[in-house]
């Protein structure tokens, strides 16, 4: 399968941006990497209370199939991390590298 990259923008509940970033970095990133995803960077936009990151997958499965594996994994289930407790709105865009 060709490499798929998503640009994800999350609007985080007021007062929880730093906590979200810490949990993302400590819990989500290691599992994503262990499952073969790549993280192209992550940024915060404090003015808009947003968290923006790039995630990619380049493997034998589609991005959607690998993402489903992430969500159904025992490690993800034991995190006790419900995104709805942190995120007000999410936007995912599939993007292509041009430079």
Secondary structure as the mmCIF struct_conf table of DSSP 4:
data_model
#
loop_
_struct_conf.conf_type_id
_struct_conf.id
_struct_conf.beg_label_comp_id
_struct_conf.beg_label_asym_id
_struct_conf.beg_label_seq_id
_struct_conf.end_label_comp_id
_struct_conf.end_label_asym_id
_struct_conf.end_label_seq_id
STRN STRN1 UNK A 4 UNK A 12
HELX_LH_PP_P HELX_LH_PP_P1 UNK A 13 UNK A 13
TURN_TY1_P TURN_TY1_P1 UNK A 14 UNK A 15
HELX_RH_AL_P HELX_RH_AL_P1 UNK A 17 UNK A 23
HELX_RH_PI_P HELX_RH_PI_P1 UNK A 24 UNK A 28
HELX_RH_AL_P HELX_RH_AL_P2 UNK A 29 UNK A 34
TURN_TY1_P TURN_TY1_P2 UNK A 35 UNK A 36
STRN STRN2 UNK A 37 UNK A 45
TURN_TY1_P TURN_TY1_P3 UNK A 46 UNK A 49
STRN STRN3 UNK A 50 UNK A 57
BEND BEND1 UNK A 59 UNK A 61
HELX_RH_AL_P HELX_RH_AL_P3 UNK A 63 UNK A 72
BEND BEND2 UNK A 73 UNK A 73
HELX_RH_AL_P HELX_RH_AL_P4 UNK A 74 UNK A 78
TURN_TY1_P TURN_TY1_P4 UNK A 79 UNK A 79
HELX_RH_3T_P HELX_RH_3T_P1 UNK A 83 UNK A 85
TURN_TY1_P TURN_TY1_P5 UNK A 86 UNK A 86
STRN STRN4 UNK A 87 UNK A 95
#
